[in-house]
């Protein structure tokens, strides 16, 4: 069954409840990256232009775990959206369970912003009572946040059981962008995977395995391999399940003859002073296959593997220059610190200038691009984080399935 699109809905004089994803960074009460808010604005403008009676906005912010957290109230989001839209917005800072449709109808403003939906523990539990309560506020529901479409929550999937529901403009824009990229892959096709959690990358690599020529790993995933094989990695960040993930990936790699390129050199940094200290060169093929490998401490406590070096960049450049399609997810170093963002900046520059078609995605990657004014350097940039990865891996999401059903 195809998705019901917002453009198919009768909107005039209707109350529309829209689930967006405005889980954006805020510092001192000010939104510091409004990319998702700007992207969502098109959908709100469409609703206004089609003369809806009211727009009720739902989003979450952070991880309040079902409790009211002052720092996670949505007031800064309301102010930011007012500036983007040029419209006054009514902010109702109380539980949706306490709001009635009469309350909505009595509000003067056309746009109403409800409080952080995850202040209610029922959202993440997909509580049908909460979903039904939300549905009673409106005439129809729009799921517009692709970035939350992988969640089976009351405000994402649960509500669709109680009210006519449609796929929003921003959601479809993101979905179509990913579909277009996946439908036009041309070999040589390489995946570049950074970040810390190898476990999150494996399903995507498996789903793309028949199309990929190979994968390239960044410093943190390389660190997980070093840790797995007994090398001392000091204060380097290693995900809790990384050893199991490495074993899983190695089994898959050998069974499916997946070509893997590891960094040729890794930068060790001083964690406290946040400066580079050492460069180590590695032969990961020997590390993985040689049972007589010589183990040593790559770094001590207070030190961490924090970036890739120039020899890695040279090796990656050869791959990039020969590729027709590339997929990049995850920074290749500790990019929050300028001394350790060097490798990722060089990688981004190579990818941006390449003749290949490249898709970039993942929350940390997008934040890195934003912070370095690189967002417009790529044709395909997904801002939907984990949802993008799950969609690439599985070809569908719970939120999309709920809209079809």
LOGU-99226 format. One record per residue (C-alpha): residue in three letters; x, y, z. Coordinates in steps of 0.02 Angstrom, whole numbers, plus 50000, padded with zeros to 5 digits. Example, Ala and Ser with C-alpha at 12.3 -4.5 7.8 and 13.67 -1.06 7.14 Angstrom:
# LOGU-99226
ala506154977550390;ser506844994750357;
//
This chain:
# LOGU-99226
unk500005000050000;unk500745017049952;unk500985030950078;unk499585043650092;unk500395060450054;unk499975076950137;unk499595084149965;unk498135071949952;unk497285078050112;unk495815090050123;unk496595103350235;unk495445118350230;unk494805122750406;unk495575107050479;unk496575105350640;unk498205096850594;unk499335088050720;unk501105086650651;unk502525076450725;unk504175084850683;unk505915081150744;unk506665096650822;unk507905087350931;unk509245100350897;unk510725106950998;unk510355121251119;unk511605131451219;unk511105144251351;unk509315143851289;unk509775146951107;unk509675134550963;unk511435132450892;unk510985122050738;unk509285125550661;unk509495114650505;unk508035103250548;unk506915117950590;unk507285126450424;unk506975110250330;unk505285107950416;unk504705125650377;unk504135120950201;unk502825109250273;unk502135122250392;unk502045135250254;unk501105122650147;unk499815120150285;unk499595138850310;unk499405141650123;unk498035128350117;unk497045137250252;unk497095124750394;unk496205130350551;unk497615125850672;unk499325117750669;unk499815108150826;unk501675104050835;unk502375089050927;unk504215085650952;unk505415078551079;unk507015086451143;unk508405076551224;unk508115061551337;unk507055066751486;unk506545048651521;unk504735052751559;unk505125067051679;unk504965085851664;unk506725092851641;unk506835111851640;unk508305112251519;unk507335101551395;unk505775112251383;unk505405117451204;unk505335136351230;unk506955139351130;unk506235129150986;unk504655139750986;unk505675155850976;unk506755148850837;unk505275142850734;unk504405159750755;unk505935167950678;unk506025155550535;unk504175156550492;unk503845174650537;unk502275168850630;unk501725170350812;unk501625153450898;unk500655148751055;unk501725138251173;unk500705127051290;unk501925121051422;unk500875107451503;unk500565088951475;unk499585084451317;unk498515073451429;unk497845089551509;unk497405097851344;unk495705096551259;unk495115100851085;unk494155115551160;unk495815122051228;unk496525121051052;unk495035129650971;unk495085143851097;unk496885148451056;unk497015164150949;unk498625159450858;unk498555147650710;unk500115138050766;unk500195129250935;unk501775121151002;unk501535107651135;unk502795103651270;unk504155090451248;unk503185074551214;unk504475063751301;unk504085072051467;unk502685059151461;unk503395041551483;unk501945034951381;unk502705041251219;unk504195029551215;unk503095015551283;unk501895018251137;unk500465020151262;unk498825018851164;unk497935030151290;unk499185044151256;unk499065041151068;unk497165041951073;unk497215057651181;unk498355066251054;unk497245060650910;unk495725068650990;unk496545085750976;unk496525086050787;unk495635081050627;unk497155073150546;unk498955068450585;unk500545071750486;unk502165062350518;unk503475074550455;unk505035069750551;unk505945056150455;unk507235056250594;unk505965048750716;unk505105037150592;unk506145022450657;unk505325024050829;unk503765014350880;unk503165028250994;unk501425034851033;unk501785051250941;unk502485042150788;unk501595025650756;unk500295024250895;unk499285039450844;unk499015032850667;unk497775019950735;unk496555033550791;unk496575047150658;unk496825049250469;unk498705050350445;unk499835056950308;unk501665057650260;unk502315075450275;unk503285085550147;unk504925085150244;unk504785066450277;unk504505062850092;unk505905074550041;unk507115064850151;unk506445047850096;unk506515052349912;unk508285059049930;unk508895042650004;unk507905032149878;unk508645042049734;unk510415039349797;unk510165020649827;unk509325018549658;unk510775026449563;unk512295017849637;unk513685015649509;unk515245005649544;unk516565007849606;unk515545010949764;unk516425013349933;unk515735015950107;unk516675027050231;unk516215023150410;unk516805032950562;unk516065036150733;unk516215024550882;unk514865011250864;unk515344998050736;unk513774988650788;unk512695002450710;unk513635001450545;unk513574982550519;unk511734981450463;unk512044995150333;unk513624986850270;unk512714970250257;unk511264977950161;unk512454986350037;unk513694971950026;unk513214966349851;unk513434984049785;unk514974989249883;unk516744987449819;unk517314989449998;unk517274999450159;unk518475011750239;unk518545013450429;unk518995028550536;unk520035030050694;unk518735024750823;unk518225008850732;unk520065004950705;unk520285007250892;unk518924994250923;unk519914981750818;unk521514985550914;unk520594983051079;unk519834966751017;unk521544959550976;unk522334964351142;unk523224980851109;unk523174993751248;unk522135008651196;unk522255019051355;unk520825031351377;unk520175029051200;unk518285027851189;unk517745010151149;unk515915005451137;unk515284992651263;unk514884979351134;unk516334983051018;unk517254966451039;unk515694956650992;unk515384968650848;unk517154966150782;unk516944947150789;unk515274948450699;unk516004959550565;unk517544948650538;unk516444933250513;unk515394942850387;unk516924950250301;unk517724933250275;unk516114924550223;unk515674937950095;unk517424942950038;unk517154961150090;unk518664972250056;unk519104983150206;unk520324997550211;unk520955002850382;unk521935018550427;unk523785017450390;unk524205028550537;unk523315034450694;unk523565049850801;unk523725047950989;unk523215063151088;unk523335069751265;unk521545069151329;unk521715082751461;unk522715095351358;unk521845090351195;unk523425090651091;unk524285078150975;unk525705067951048;unk526155053050939;unk525845045050769;unk525795026050755;unk525825016650590;unk524855000350581;unk524634985350467;unk522884979850511;unk522934964950394;unk524354957950499;unk523474962850661;unk521924953150610;unk522744937850531;unk524394935250622;unk524174924850779;unk525964929250828;unk525614947850824;unk526674957850946;unk525534966551070;unk525954983351147;unk525114998451225;unk524685010651087;unk524295023651220;unk524255025151408;unk522895031251526;unk522595049551492;unk522975046751308;unk521775041751169;unk521775037350985;unk520965053050918;unk521235055050730;unk521935047850570;unk523595053450498;unk524225059250328;unk524675041850264;unk522875036550293;unk522255051650195;unk523435047450051;unk522785029550045;unk520965035250054;unk521255048149917;unk521715034249794;unk520045025749828;unk519045041949820;unk519795047049654;unk519305030449574;unk517535029649644;unk515885033449559;unk514805032549716;unk515215034849901;unk514285034150067;unk514995042850221;unk514355040350397;unk515305045950552;unk516795057650581;unk518505049650572;unk519175057550732;unk518765067350890;unk518115081850786;unk517465092150932;unk519285096850963;unk520175106150823;unk521815096750844;unk520915080450808;unk519745086350670;unk521155087650543;unk520915070350467;unk519025072250451;unk519215089350371;unk520435082450243;unk519285067750210;unk517785079450189;unk518765090150066;unk519245074949962;unk517465068149960;unk516715085249918;unk517905088149771;unk517755070549700;unk516835067249537;unk515835053649625;unk514075055249692;unk514175055249882;unk512855053450018;unk513305059750192;unk512265055550345;unk512235053450532;unk511955066150670;unk513795068250716;unk514315069550534;unk513015082850495;unk513505092650650;unk515315091850593;unk514845098150420;unk513795112150494;unk515155117650613;unk516375118950468;unk515185126650339;unk515265111150229;unk513405106650215;unk513235113850040;unk514785104449978;unk513805088249954;unk512315084149843;unk511555071649964;unk511565075650150;unk510365066450264;unk509955075150429;unk508945060450496;unk510325051550593;unk509925033850649;unk508315033350549;unk509315035350388;unk510465021050438;unk508995009750481;unk508095014150320;unk509635010150216;unk509854993850312;unk508034987950307;unk507204997450166;unk505775002850280;unk505385010650449;unk504005007850579;unk503325025450551;unk503155022350363;unk502325005550392;unk501075013650512;unk500615026750382;unk500285013150253;unk499205003150371;
//
